[in-house]
């Protein structure tokens, strides 16, 4: 059973709990699983620090409350957890992604189903320091926005 804090979890448990917190839009809980110098790379044109990453997820969840990561193929290699996620959801409202310098994304009432994307999580002291998504054709934030019918350039 997963603990409620990073210190009570195995690395796999920590990653699962982090993704579950993102899916539930529990920002504070998700933040507790990240180091202060956390970086997310590969899913956006440039890296995102902890606050920018959480702001992007919060923005996405405000427009697509049912957004799911559908994480699977989880493998532990020491302090690195490799997995695959396939993001899916339905847009119910407009949303903004300030860290990506995009105009507000209008409500398009569309479903998204992203391609499977490989991701690795590097943990230090039971917390996630790096989340690195391997670029995938049709994936990333650009692919998600494209599925919503938005092809605005991301200036980050």
C-alpha positions in Angstrom: 0.0 0.0 0.0 1.3 3.5 -0.9 2.1 5.9 1.9 0.7 9.4 1.9 4.1 11.1 1.9 7.2 10.5 -0.2 9.2 9.2 2.7 6.8 6.3 3.2 7.0 5.1 -0.5 9.2 3.0 -2.7 10.3 4.9 -5.8 7.6 3.2 -7.9 5.0 4.1 -5.2 6.2 7.7 -5.2 5.8 8.0 -9.0 2.4 6.4 -8.9 1.2 8.6 -6.1 2.6 11.7 -7.9 0.7 10.8 -11.1 -2.5 10.1 -9.1 -2.2 13.5 -7.4 -1.8 15.1 -10.9 -4.9 13.3 -12.2 -6.9 14.3 -9.1 -5.6 17.9 -9.5 -4.2 17.8 -6.0 -1.4 20.3 -6.6 -0.1 20.5 -3.0 0.1 16.7 -2.8 1.9 16.5 -6.2 4.3 19.2 -5.1 5.3 17.2 -2.0 6.6 14.4 -4.3 9.0 16.9 -6.2 12.3 18.2 -5.1 12.6 22.0 -4.9 14.9 22.0 -8.0 12.6 19.6 -10.0 12.7 19.9 -13.8 10.3 18.5 -16.4 11.8 18.1 -19.9 10.7 16.8 -23.3 6.9 17.4 -23.1 7.2 21.2 -23.7 9.7 23.0 -26.0 11.8 24.0 -23.1 12.3 22.6 -19.6 9.8 23.5 -16.9 10.7 24.1 -13.2 8.5 22.9 -10.4 6.2 25.9 -10.3 5.9 26.2 -14.1 5.2 22.4 -14.5 2.5 22.5 -11.8 1.0 25.6 -13.4 0.8 23.9 -16.8 -0.9 20.8 -15.2 -3.3 23.1 -13.3 -4.2 24.9 -16.5 -4.8 21.7 -18.4 -6.9 20.3 -15.6 -9.0 23.5 -15.4 -10.1 22.9 -19.1 -10.0 19.1 -19.0 -10.9 18.0 -15.5 -10.9 14.4 -16.5 -7.4 14.4 -18.0 -5.7 11.1 -17.3 -2.1 10.0 -17.8 -2.9 6.3 -18.1 0.6 5.3 -16.8 1.8 1.7 -17.5 4.9 -0.4 -18.3 6.5 0.8 -15.1 10.0 -0.5 -14.5 12.4 0.4 -11.7 16.1 0.7 -12.4 17.6 2.0 -9.1 16.7 5.6 -8.6 15.2 5.8 -12.1 11.6 4.8 -12.9 10.8 4.2 -16.6 7.2 4.2 -17.7 4.8 4.9 -20.5 1.9 7.2 -20.4 -0.9 7.9 -22.8 -2.7 11.1 -21.9 -6.4 11.3 -22.7 -9.3 13.6 -21.8 -12.2 15.7 -22.9 -12.1 19.5 -22.9 -15.0 21.0 -21.0 -13.8 24.6 -20.6 -11.4 27.2 -21.9 -8.0 27.3 -20.1 -4.7 29.2 -20.0 -1.1 28.0 -19.8 0.8 31.1 -18.7 4.3 29.4 -18.5 4.0 28.6 -22.2 3.1 32.2 -23.3 0.1 31.0 -25.2 -3.2 32.9 -25.6 -6.1 31.5 -23.7 -7.2 28.1 -25.3 -10.9 28.4 -26.2 -13.4 25.7 -25.3 -13.4 23.3 -28.3 -15.4 20.4 -26.8 -13.0 17.9 -28.2 -11.5 14.7 -26.8 -7.8 14.0 -26.9 -6.0 10.7 -27.1 -2.3 11.2 -27.2 0.2 8.7 -28.5 2.0 6.6 -26.0 5.0 8.5 -24.6 8.0 7.1 -22.8 8.9 8.9 -19.6 11.6 8.5 -17.0 11.5 9.8 -13.4 14.8 10.3 -11.5 14.4 10.3 -7.8 16.7 11.6 -5.0 15.8 11.0 -1.4 12.4 9.6 -2.3 11.4 12.7 -4.3 11.3 13.2 -8.0 14.1 15.5 -9.3 13.6 15.0 -13.1 10.7 13.9 -15.3 12.0 13.4 -18.8 9.5 12.6 -21.6 11.0 11.2 -24.8 9.8 13.3 -27.8 7.1 11.4 -29.7 5.6 12.3 -33.0 2.2 13.8 -32.3 3.0 14.0 -28.6 3.9 16.6 -26.1 2.0 19.8 -25.4 2.1 20.7 -29.1 0.3 17.4 -30.0 -2.3 17.9 -27.3 -3.1 21.4 -28.5 -3.2 20.2 -32.1 -5.8 17.6 -31.1 -7.8 20.5 -29.7 -7.6 22.3 -33.0 -5.0 24.9 -31.6 -1.8 25.3 -33.6 -0.4 28.4 -31.9 3.4 28.6 -31.5 4.7 28.0 -28.0 7.1 30.7 -26.9 8.8 29.5 -23.8 
